[in-house]
Amino acid sequence: MQQELFQKIMDKKKGRQWADQLVKVHLKDGEEKWVLIHVEVQSDNEKDFAERMFQYFYRIYDRYHKEIVAIAVMTSPHQSTFPTQFHYSYFGTELHYAYTNCKLSDYDNEELEKSDKLFSKVVLAAKYMNDTREDADKRYTFKMKLMREILQSDRYSHTEILAVFYFIDYLLRLPKELTEQFYDTMVPIIEKEVKQMVQFNNEDLSPTMEAVFTRIREEGERKGIEKGIEKVVLEMLKEGLPDDLITKVTNMNKEAIEKLRSKNR
């Protein structure tokens, strides 16, 4: 809902004077009630950060008059102290506003890796991004590990996998040469682990998924062409045509022609 928020609530659009995400969700208990989730992604110390969080709150509340869960997500790998509340006091007028502060650095990698919750992979991707800024090979390994684990699990829907793959591709970007290597490595993994993913062909795919499926399709087309050529060669052999002519017409070398002849005697 942030686009509507930008248009109707915010007075200014300079710097970071808006919420990162504002979405409606339904409660787990099935109630037809909905709440607004306001998420602020922040990684650097700012002295007016708590005040900005309050500004987001009152502007959203003034527009919608709904319950708001405000979460400040700190993505910095460094341990730093951020305020979790805003306090205002002036001649008897007082205001106290508190919000949830979530720091990625507080999550334990080992615990995240053991978790079967899909969001643990999301947090790991963000942590791996920080841990591999200067090490492309290490990032390649981490990215492969994450995507492989997601594909091998039967807990996640196709839509969830696509969404998380987009996120991982965005955070864990690789240099060109490693990207091509990564795509080639992913082809047999996807073919082996997730046969049903052919259903994704007509959906929006992340860069990795799109590259992998393109390679799979191209390989299938190549094999189809090769099979067709083999059929032509077999027909020519049945007609007793010389190998030199078959090679000239089909571009198949004489050794391959002989193998095909022996196999079909």
ROTI-260868 format. One record per residue: residue in three letters; x, y, z of N, C-alpha, C in turn. Coordinates in steps of 0.05 Angstrom, whole numbers, plus 5000, padded with zeros to 4 digits. Each point is the difference from the previous one (the first is absolute). Layout:
// ROTI-260868
ALAXYZXYZXYZ;...
***
This chain:
// ROTI-260868
MET501649765000498450245000501750255000;GLN502649974998501750245003499750214978;GLN499249914976499650194979497750195007;GLU497849895010497750175009500950185023;LEU501749895017501050165023501650234990;PHE501849964980501650214989498350234989;GLN497849924987498450204986498250165019;LYS499049875021497950135015500850095028;ILE502349895010500750075027502550185002;MET502249914987502550145004500050284988;ASP500950195015500250274991502450054982;LYS502149845006502550034985501049734991;LYS501550004979501149754990503150034997;LYS501250125019502850044999501449815019;GLY502449914992501449815017498549755005;ARG499649925026498649755006497550065016;GLN498550214992497650085015497649834993;TRP500349744998497749824995500649725011;ALA498049855003500349735010501149824978;ASP501649805007501049824979497849824989;GLN498449895018497849834991497650045018;LEU497750014988497650035015498049814988;VAL499349785014498349794988497849925019;LYS497849904988497849895015500349705002;VAL499549895024500149715004497649915016;HIS499449744997497949885016501249855024;LEU498650015022501049865024499949704997;LYS501749865014500249714998497549865011;ASP498550135018497749875012497550004981;GLY500350114976497949994981498050235001;GLU500450185018498250235002500150174974;GLU497750124993499950174977501250275005;LYS501350025021501450255008502750034986;TRP500950244995502650044989501650215014;VAL502649994998501750195013502050114980;LEU501250225006502150114983502749945012;ILE501849914984502749945009501950214988;HIS501350155017501950204991502849915006;VAL501549954979502749905003502050214992;GLU501950055016502250194994502649865000;VAL501349994976502649884998502150225004;GLN501749965020501950215007502649875009;SER502250114991502649875006502050205012;ASP499550254999501950205010498950155024;ASN501750085018499250165023499050274991;GLU497750085009498950274994498850105026;LYS500750245007499250115025497050055001;ASP498750054976497250055000498349764991;PHE501249765002498749764990497449955015;ALA500050015026497649945016497850204993;GLU500750254996498050204993498849944973;ARG501749924981498949934974498149765001;MET500649805017498249785004497350095010;PHE500150195018497550115011498450154978;GLN501550154983498750154979498649814981;TYR501349784993498749804983497449905013;PHE500249955026497749895014497650194999;TYR500450255009497750185002498950074973;ARG501650014979498950064974498449774989;ILE500949755005498549774992497449985016;TYR500250035026497749985018497950214993;ASP500950254994498250214994498449944974;ARG501349864982498749944974498149765003;TYR500849795015498549754999498549935026;HIS501050105023498849945026499949705004;LYS502149864995500249715004502449945018;GLU500049765012502249915016502549984982;ILE502350095010502450014984502249865016;VAL501349804988502349885011502550124987;ALA501650145014502450134989502449845007;ILE501549924980502449855004502450134986;ALA502150065015502450114988502049774997;VAL500649944975501949784994502750124994;MET502049935018502750114997501749794985;THR501050084976501449814983503050015003;SER501050195015502950035002501249765014;PRO502449904991501349785013501450085027;HIS500250265005501350095023498150025024;GLN501149945023498450035025499850305007;SER497650105000499650285006497350035016;THR499850215015497750045016498150204987;PHE497549914996498050174988497850045021;PRO498850245000497750055018497649834992;THR498449945020497549844994497650165009;GLN500350265006497750165008500650304995;PHE497850144998500250294997498450135022;HIS501350195014498750135023500150304996;TYR497650125005499750294997498750115026;SER501250215010498950125024500350314999;TYR497850145003500250294998497750135016;PHE500750125023498150145017497549835006;GLY500449765009497849835008498849834977;THR500850064976499149844977502149784995;GLU499249755003501949784997499049804980;LEU502049884986499449794980502249795002;HIS499149755000501949775000499249814978;TYR501849954981499549824978502249794999;ALA499349755000501949784999499549824976;TYR502049874989499749834977502049775003;THR499649804983501849765001502550054984;ASN502349935012502650044987501149724994;CYS500549944975501049734993502750034986;LYS502249895011502650014988500949734989;LEU500749994975500949754987502449895014;SER501750175011502449915013499449845025;ASP497650025011499349855024499349714995;TYR499449944974499249724993502549834997;ASP499949765011502249814999499949844974;ASN502250004985500149864974499349705003;GLU501249885020499549715003497149945005;GLU498750165017497249965006498350054975;LEU500750204984498550064975500349774980;GLU502449884998500549794981498549745008;LYS499549975025498549765010497050034996;SER499150254999497150054998498949924973;ASP497649895000498749934975498050224991;LYS500050225014498250224992501350154977;LEU498450064980501050134976501250285006;PHE498950145020501050265006502849995011;SER500849775011502849975010501950034976;LYS499249914977501750024976500250294991;VAL497950155004500050284993502050155018;VAL499949945026501950135019502849924993;LEU500449744994502749904994501150144975;ALA498350054980500950134976501050285006;ALA498650145018500850275007502650005016;LYS500449805017502449975015502449924982;TYR499449824982502149914981500950244982;MET498250174994500750244984502250165014;ASN499550045026502050155016502649855003;ASP499849735003502449845006501849964975;THR498950054976501549934976500450244981;ARG500050235011500450244984502650004984;GLU502149885012502650004987500849724991;ASP498249814999500749734993497849884982;ALA500450024974498049914981499749705000;ASP502249855004499949715001498449905023;LYS500350135023498549935024497150064996;ARG499450224987497250074994498849804981;TYR501549914980499049794982499249755016;THR501749925018499549765016497550035017;PHE499850235014497750065017497450004983;LYS500150134977497650034984499149724990;MET501949844991499349734991498849845023;LYS501250025024499049855023497150085006;LEU499450265001497350095006498049914980;MET500550044975498149924979499649704999;ARG502149865004499849704999498249905023;GLU500450115024498449925023497150064996;ILE499450234988497350084995498749814980;LEU501449944979498949824980499549725010;GLN501849915018499849725010497849965021;SER499050225011498049985020497249984987;ASP498349845013497349974990498050175016;ARG501150195015498350175017499050254986;TYR501350084978499550264989498449974974;SER498250194995498550014976501750114977;HIS499049964975501450114977500250305002;THR497850135008500050295002502050105021;GLU500249865022501950085021502949974990;ILE500549784986502749964989500850224981;LEU498150074982500650214980500650265014;ALA498450075020500350255014502750025015;VAL500749785014502550005015502449994981;PHE499849874977502249994980500550284989;TYR497850164996500450284992501650155020;PHE499449965026501350145021503049925002;ILE500549744998502749905002501750104976;ASP498849994976501450104976500750295003;TYR498250165012500450285003502350065020;LEU500049855022502050055021502749884994;LEU500049764990502649854996500750004970;ARG500550244990500850024972502949924996;LEU500549874978502749894994501250144976;PRO502750004998501350104976499249834976;LYS500350104976499049874976500949724996;GLU502649955004501149734995498849805020;LEU499750085025498849825020497049974996;THR498750204989497249984995499449794979;GLU501549994978499749804980500549725011;GLN502149985017500649745012497849915019;PHE498950205014497849945019497649894985;TYR499350134978497749914984500449724990;ASP502349944990500649734989499849795022;THR500950075024499949815022497249955010;MET498350214998497249975009498349834982;VAL500749974975498449854981499449715010;PRO502149845006499549735008498649985028;ILE500550205017498750005026497050034997;ILE499250194984497150054996498849764985;GLU501349894980498949774986499749765018;LYS501949965019499949775017498150035023;GLU499950245013498650045024497150094997;VAL499550164979497350124997499049974972;LYS499149764993499049944974497650174993;GLN498350055020497550144995500450304994;MET502550095001500550294996499650084970;VAL499549804983499350084973497650184999;GLN498449995021497650175002500750295002;PHE502650065007500850285003500650134973;ASN500049864979500950104974498550254992;ASN497450025007498450234992499750205022;GLU501549985021499850195022502450185000;ASP499950225015502250185003502249855016;LEU502449994989502249855012502250195010;SER501349925021502450155009502249964979;PRO502150165000502249964980501149725000;THR500349885023501149725001498149814987;MET497450015008498049824989499750044970;GLU500050244991499750054971502349894984;ALA502550045010502449904987500049694999;VAL499349885023500049715002497949884981;PHE497650105000497949894983500750044970;THR501350224994500850054972502049794992;ARG501949935017502049794994498649734997;ILE498149955018498649744998498549974974;ARG498650224992498649994975501849974976;GLU502350155001501949984978501249724998;GLU500549885023501149735000497949804988;GLY497550045007497949834990499750034970;GLU500250254990499850054971502449874986;ARG502450025012502449884988499749704998;LYS499149885021499649715000497949914980;GLY497950174997497949944980501150014972;ILE501750204994501250024974501849764994;GLU501749935021501849774997498449744994;LYS497849975014498349764996498949994972;GLY499250244991498950024973502149934979;ILE502450095004502249944981500649705000;GLU499949885024500549715001497949854984;LYS497550085001497949874984500550024970;VAL501050244992500650044972502349824991;VAL502049985017502349834993499249714998;LEU498349915018499149725000498549944974;GLU498350194991498649964975501949994976;MET502050165001502050004978501649745000;LEU500649905024501449745002498349784988;LYS497450015006498249794990499950004970;GLU500350244988500050034971502749924987;GLY502049945018502649924990501750224989;LEU499550255009501550234990502849995013;PRO502150094985502750005010500450195023;ASP502049935017500550175024500850284993;ASP501650034978500950274992497650184994;LEU497949894987497750164994498450075025;ILE499849805018498550055026501450225016;THR502749995001501550215014499650274988;LYS499950014974499750264986497250115005;VAL498049835001497250095003499450085029;THR500949835019499250035028502250125018;ASN502450024989502350105016500849825023;MET499049754999500849805021502649864990;ASN502049985018502549884992499749704996;LYS502049884986499849724993500049825024;GLU501550075021500149845024497249985013;ALA498650225001497350005012498149844982;ILE500450024974498349854982500449705004;GLU502549925003500549715004498949905026;LYS500150175022498949925025496949964998;LEU498850194985497149984996499349754984;ARG501649944980499549774983500349745017;SER502049985017500449765017497849975020;LYS499150235011498050005021497349904989;ASN499550044975497349944988500149764981;ARG502049845002500149764983498249785011;
***
